[in-house]
Amino acid sequence: MLALQIVLLLVGFVLLVKGADWFVDGSAGVAEKCKIPTLVIGLTVVAFGTSAPELAVSVTSAIKQSTDIAIGNVVGSNIVNVLLILGLSALLHTLPVQKSSLILDLPVLLLASALLVGLGVWGNSVTWWDGLILLAVFAVYMFILLRGARKEIKAAAALEKQVPAGQIEETEQKEEPKGKFARWYAAMKEKTWFLVVLVVIGLSMVVGGGTLLVDAAKYIATYFGVSERIIGLTVVAIGTSLPELVTSVIAAIKGETDIAVGNIIGSNIFNIFLVAGVSSLFYPLAFTSGNLVDACVALGAAVLLLVLSLFKGHKLGKISGGIMVASFIGYYVYLFLV
């Protein structure tokens, strides 16, 4: 039975990751068909897609009243994203921190992390009312993002008019996909009906994968006598952060680091405001003393990221990466020894 649950856990991870990938492809394609600007798609559809695994797992956990997994998944994913993923990426390649991240995104992440700690301390749980507060702040943040995106779109359109037509065509040439399946997939993504199918199947895989993962994680935790909090902070948090981990590390290896930090920060903001906010609408997310420590660690990780980003020309280098990875290892040692 244990072996079956481990298999189901792995199947759940695969469904989550691949389902989110197909959901993003389909949603982005449909949005493009509707003439929605690429920048807006990136700020909404893609950002939501990368947080879909966390959302599915936490909402499912809340419905099943496994609130330790729900909270652990949110704060654990944020800790993994900053300390492990950005840390490893910075060790592989210097990561520039964009000005927009320093001005807007990082302060909002600090606000979100502090707000989660405050709400947890205030009533020892994040209730549906607290969830509405989180979602309201999230709506304001998205409004500011979209307003900024609109200005960038207008500026890009004005610049495009000044570029010769031949040069525009040259920059818009896409690389030919390699392999028969890749070429078939690229061709099919031009069809609207196929994009809709991708959205439906992708979303179904995310929801189904989240359900499998939560059920299997609860069984494994009970079998080994490990708390749901530890399972949520480790196995579930790392598993739902796999898309960010693979994307960021590969991008760092290839030297494509321009938006790596911004994507991680954006994902963490989504996790707190959207994932915790929506989950609390289904069932109050109880805050134990252990959960409070974990939320404080997530807040500390955000503070550490801000401090490190202010040095060396707003870039995260090997020293910064080493500090973050060492902090992550120290936190996990604490989890299993205390």
Secondary structure, 3 states (H helix, E strand, C coil): CHHHHHHHHHHHHHHHHHHHHHHHHHHHHHHHHCCCCHHHHHHHHHHHHHHHHHHHHHHHHHHCCCHHHHHHHHHHHHHHHHHHHHHHHHHHCCEECCHHHHHHHHHHHHHHHHHHHHHHHHHCEECHHHHHHHHHHHHHHHHHHHHHHHHHHHHHHHHHHHCCHHHHHHHCCCCCCCCHHHHHHHHHCCCHHHHHHHHHHHHHHHHHHHHHHHHHHHHHHHHHCCCHHHHHHHHHHHHHCHHHHHHHHHHHHHCCCCCHHHHHHHHHHHHHHHHHHHHHHHCCEECCHHHHHHHHHHHHHHHHHHHHHCCCCCEECHHHHHHHHHHHHHHHHHHHHC
